[in-house]
Amino acid sequence: MLKKRLNELTENERKALFERSTSKSSVKAFEIARSIFDEVRKNGDEAVLVYSQKFDFYDGAFEVEEKELNRALAEIRIELKKALEESAERIRRFAEAQKPQEMRRITNCGWVKTTPIRRTGIYVPGGTAAYPSSALMTVIPARVAGVKEIIVCTPPNASKTLLAALAIAKPDKIFRVGGAQAIAAMALGTQSVPKCDKLFGPGNAFVNAAKTLAAAEGVAIDCPAGPSEVLVIADASAEARLVAADLLAQAEHDENACAVLVSTNEKLVSEVEKELNKQLEGLPRRAIAEKALRSNGALLVAESVGEAATFANEYAPEHLELLVKKPDELLQKIENAGAIFLGRWTCEAAGDYAAGPNHVLPTSGLARAFSGLSVESFMKQTTVTKLDETELREIEKTIATIARAEGLEGHARSVEERFK
């Protein structure tokens, strides 16, 4: 685990921090995903079944029936059912508050019309780290947005808890299809799986490669998803045990997860290092967390809160915790982060499950240009213009002059003809 002062980082150390561990595309993943796309294009359901047998050892029916979802919801622990329902309600309320007006006037002659996407495809992972919370975080905003048809693909080994979460979220159709073949099916359409207009959801290297190929097919995709990451900025007021706990909460996701602390207090950094070793002792996913910390963890010392903020904006983390005495003041200096968590009581885990804001966020530095998932991700905007004679006359000369400068005489005449 890297432990150093920020201003003493070598060029290679800084490069390693900013690249993350899997930010480079996998050539092999693209090759495999491309061959899967080609087969699904030619053979539809038959190809999907072949790959399901090959990768998931499954050859049963694709579509999940409603009675199976209801059975899963009835069989999970009552405490878990209540927790999923409360999380769902909080996500729904936040999404409803985000929802833009259907028609919004911008000027006296211009509006923006917001329309839900007709059909979306959502991939919900179901492998070694299946997240029922992600089913809620993706399907519910789509439903609030007014998407007419929500399609979900999840691997055949989806857990009972994941199926219960889907029962609560209520997509229109769910298919037992995983991996790149699921993305290909939703992007191209098969006899069973409808062709979708936009695809959402995290996945492994093969899923991400397939989503890139889907974009080449004219299907919109959300932000590419990499390993989960957290950056914690802490000063002397922070508690080492809480900082360590939050770093481990991220490191336990997978071996490629990134957990970075930038502190203005060198003593705190040393205390956090001790706490990490102490808290690892009882962590069920200790081996995963240890490897993540060793490969992608860092304990860094900054000269000032300003220097820490500058680093955070360059790093552009998926999750950013501000465990400082005056988090609201530091917030003003932050430009690039997928989601920001302010103060002692706002742990990132709250955002993962029940605070309300979405946990599907840009990773690998993409927060410099991408936003997290929201109800608006499932909608599109169309401008609407309506001019009367006076308003068009005001800009007649401007239009004609620019049109002729571009060599487009027809454009100029289309305006001028209206006044003859």
BELWOSUL-V108810 format. One record per residue. RES is the residue in three letters. OMEGA is omega in radians with two decimals (none if undefined). Layout:
BEGIN
res: (RES:RES)
omega: (OMEGA:OMEGA)
END
This chain:
BEGIN
res: (MET:LEU:LYS:LYS:ARG:LEU:ASN:GLU:LEU:THR:GLU:ASN:GLU:ARG:LYS:ALA:LEU:PHE:GLU:ARG:SER:THR:SER:LYS:SER:SER:VAL:LYS:ALA:PHE:GLU:ILE:ALA:ARG:SER:ILE:PHE:ASP:GLU:VAL:ARG:LYS:ASN:GLY:ASP:GLU:ALA:VAL:LEU:VAL:TYR:SER:GLN:LYS:PHE:ASP:PHE:TYR:ASP:GLY:ALA:PHE:GLU:VAL:GLU:GLU:LYS:GLU:LEU:ASN:ARG:ALA:LEU:ALA:GLU:ILE:ARG:ILE:GLU:LEU:LYS:LYS:ALA:LEU:GLU:GLU:SER:ALA:GLU:ARG:ILE:ARG:ARG:PHE:ALA:GLU:ALA:GLN:LYS:PRO:GLN:GLU:MET:ARG:ARG:ILE:THR:ASN:CYS:GLY:TRP:VAL:LYS:THR:THR:PRO:ILE:ARG:ARG:THR:GLY:ILE:TYR:VAL:PRO:GLY:GLY:THR:ALA:ALA:TYR:PRO:SER:SER:ALA:LEU:MET:THR:VAL:ILE:PRO:ALA:ARG:VAL:ALA:GLY:VAL:LYS:GLU:ILE:ILE:VAL:CYS:THR:PRO:PRO:ASN:ALA:SER:LYS:THR:LEU:LEU:ALA:ALA:LEU:ALA:ILE:ALA:LYS:PRO:ASP:LYS:ILE:PHE:ARG:VAL:GLY:GLY:ALA:GLN:ALA:ILE:ALA:ALA:MET:ALA:LEU:GLY:THR:GLN:SER:VAL:PRO:LYS:CYS:ASP:LYS:LEU:PHE:GLY:PRO:GLY:ASN:ALA:PHE:VAL:ASN:ALA:ALA:LYS:THR:LEU:ALA:ALA:ALA:GLU:GLY:VAL:ALA:ILE:ASP:CYS:PRO:ALA:GLY:PRO:SER:GLU:VAL:LEU:VAL:ILE:ALA:ASP:ALA:SER:ALA:GLU:ALA:ARG:LEU:VAL:ALA:ALA:ASP:LEU:LEU:ALA:GLN:ALA:GLU:HIS:ASP:GLU:ASN:ALA:CYS:ALA:VAL:LEU:VAL:SER:THR:ASN:GLU:LYS:LEU:VAL:SER:GLU:VAL:GLU:LYS:GLU:LEU:ASN:LYS:GLN:LEU:GLU:GLY:LEU:PRO:ARG:ARG:ALA:ILE:ALA:GLU:LYS:ALA:LEU:ARG:SER:ASN:GLY:ALA:LEU:LEU:VAL:ALA:GLU:SER:VAL:GLY:GLU:ALA:ALA:THR:PHE:ALA:ASN:GLU:TYR:ALA:PRO:GLU:HIS:LEU:GLU:LEU:LEU:VAL:LYS:LYS:PRO:ASP:GLU:LEU:LEU:GLN:LYS:ILE:GLU:ASN:ALA:GLY:ALA:ILE:PHE:LEU:GLY:ARG:TRP:THR:CYS:GLU:ALA:ALA:GLY:ASP:TYR:ALA:ALA:GLY:PRO:ASN:HIS:VAL:LEU:PRO:THR:SER:GLY:LEU:ALA:ARG:ALA:PHE:SER:GLY:LEU:SER:VAL:GLU:SER:PHE:MET:LYS:GLN:THR:THR:VAL:THR:LYS:LEU:ASP:GLU:THR:GLU:LEU:ARG:GLU:ILE:GLU:LYS:THR:ILE:ALA:THR:ILE:ALA:ARG:ALA:GLU:GLY:LEU:GLU:GLY:HIS:ALA:ARG:SER:VAL:GLU:GLU:ARG:PHE:LYS)
omega: (-3.11:3.09:-3.00:2.99:-3.10:-3.07:3.11:3.11:3.06:3.13:-3.14:3.12:3.13:3.13:-3.14:3.12:-3.03:3.13:-2.95:-3.00:-3.09:-3.11:3.11:-3.12:3.09:-3.14:-3.13:3.14:3.13:3.13:-3.13:-3.14:-3.14:3.13:3.09:3.10:-3.11:-3.13:3.13:3.10:-3.08:-2.94:3.03:-3.09:-3.12:3.12:3.12:3.13:3.11:-3.13:3.07:3.08:-3.07:-3.02:-3.06:3.13:-3.08:3.12:-3.14:-3.13:-3.13:-2.97:3.08:-3.12:-3.10:-3.12:3.10:3.10:-3.13:3.11:3.13:-3.14:-3.13:-3.02:3.13:-3.13:-3.10:3.12:3.13:3.12:3.13:3.13:3.12:-3.14:3.11:3.09:-3.14:-3.12:3.13:3.09:-3.13:-3.11:3.13:3.14:3.13:3.12:3.13:-2.98:-3.12:3.06:3.13:3.07:-3.12:-3.14:3.14:3.06:-3.13:-3.12:-3.10:3.11:2.93:3.11:-3.13:-3.05:3.09:3.04:-3.04:-3.09:3.12:3.06:-3.10:3.09:3.11:-3.11:3.14:-3.09:-3.08:3.12:3.13:-3.05:3.06:3.14:3.13:3.06:3.11:-3.05:-3.12:-3.05:-3.05:3.08:3.09:3.13:3.13:-3.14:-3.13:3.09:-3.03:-3.14:-3.12:-3.13:3.10:2.95:3.10:-3.09:-3.09:-3.11:-3.13:-3.09:3.10:3.14:3.11:3.11:3.10:3.10:3.11:3.07:3.12:-3.09:3.05:2.92:-3.11:3.12:3.11:3.13:3.08:3.12:-3.11:3.00:-3.10:3.14:3.09:3.13:3.13:-3.13:-3.12:-3.13:-3.05:-3.03:3.07:3.11:-3.10:-3.03:-3.12:3.05:-3.06:-3.12:3.12:-3.09:-3.12:2.96:3.13:3.10:-3.13:-3.09:-3.12:3.09:3.14:3.09:-3.14:3.12:3.07:3.09:3.10:3.12:3.11:3.11:-3.13:3.10:-3.14:3.09:3.06:-3.13:3.08:-3.06:3.06:3.12:-3.13:-3.06:3.05:2.98:3.12:2.98:-3.06:3.04:-3.06:-3.12:-3.09:3.10:-3.06:-3.10:3.12:3.10:-3.14:-3.14:-3.13:3.07:3.14:3.11:3.11:-3.08:-3.09:3.13:3.08:-3.03:-3.14:-3.14:-3.12:3.13:-3.02:3.03:2.96:-3.08:3.06:-3.09:-3.07:3.12:3.13:-3.14:3.13:3.13:3.11:3.13:3.11:-3.14:3.11:3.13:-3.13:-3.06:3.07:-3.06:-3.06:-3.08:-3.13:-3.14:-3.05:-3.07:3.13:-3.11:3.14:-3.14:3.12:3.12:-3.12:-3.06:-2.98:3.13:3.11:3.03:-2.99:3.13:3.12:3.12:-3.09:3.07:3.10:3.11:3.11:3.13:3.11:3.10:-3.13:3.14:3.09:-3.11:3.12:-3.04:3.01:3.10:3.10:3.07:3.09:3.14:-3.09:-3.08:-3.12:-3.07:-3.12:3.10:3.14:3.12:-3.11:-3.11:-3.08:3.13:-2.99:3.05:3.10:3.09:-3.07:-3.09:-2.99:2.93:-3.01:-3.00:-3.08:3.11:-3.12:3.13:3.09:3.10:3.13:-2.94:-2.88:-3.12:3.13:3.08:-3.03:3.14:3.06:-2.90:3.10:3.14:3.03:3.09:-3.10:3.08:3.03:-3.05:-3.07:3.03:3.03:3.13:3.10:3.11:-3.14:3.10:-3.10:-3.11:3.08:-3.10:3.09:3.08:3.13:-3.11:3.06:-3.13:2.95:-3.05:-3.12:-3.10:3.10:-3.14:-3.14:-3.09:-3.12:-3.08:3.12:-3.13:-3.08:-3.12:-3.13:3.14:-3.14:3.08:3.12:3.11:-3.09:-3.08:-3.13:3.11:-3.14:-3.10:-3.11:3.06:-3.03:-3.13:-3.10:-3.09:3.11:none)
END
